[in-house]
Amino acid sequence: MEFKIIDIQPKKLIGKSLSMSFLNNATGVLWASFAPSIKEIKNRVGGERVSLQFYGDDFMKNPSIPFTKWATVEVSNFDEIPSHLEKLELNAGLYAVFHYKGNVVQAASYFKNIFTEWIPASEYEVDNSRPHFEILPIGKYDPMDENSEEDIYIPIKLKK
């Protein structure tokens, strides 16, 4: 499992959010409602899209627990925000970053390995006070393509 530990800098994001659960996953609906608005967003940084989740501490134990998911892009400032979109500030912090290659169907087992094997065997624990997110690069990310690529960011802190 390829990974690196990095300390990210704060990021400014603009997008849409939606409450969902793993049992009632509405990721496709969220991105379909946000994607047409991307061209309206000024001051974008890079061409990537950012899929971001705020989980509670028990999110892995019960697939019906709701969480908030965001479909976003990074911007340099919040000077002009389209009225139907929201702003989100991502705080700096320590993250484990995993490079994933595969389609969305295979991703569930990859995420499971991160949380059930890598995290317990590492010197880190998940820090759910900060969001989890994925960077989806333009031209390399297609959820149904088995050659799709993305970087998965898991918020971490040293174990006590």
BELCOR-V924210 format. One record per helix or strand of 2 or more residues. SS is the DSSP state (a for helix, b for strand). FROM is the first residue (numbers start at 1). LEN is the number of residues. If there is no record, write none. Layout:
# BELCOR-V924210
ss->{SS & SS}
from->{FROM & FROM}
len->{LEN & LEN}
This chain:
# BELCOR-V924210
ss->{b & b & a & a & b & b & b & b & a & b & b & b}
from->{3 & 11 & 27 & 38 & 49 & 67 & 86 & 93 & 104 & 124 & 132 & 149}
len->{6 & 10 & 9 & 3 & 6 & 9 & 5 & 9 & 18 & 3 & 5 & 10}
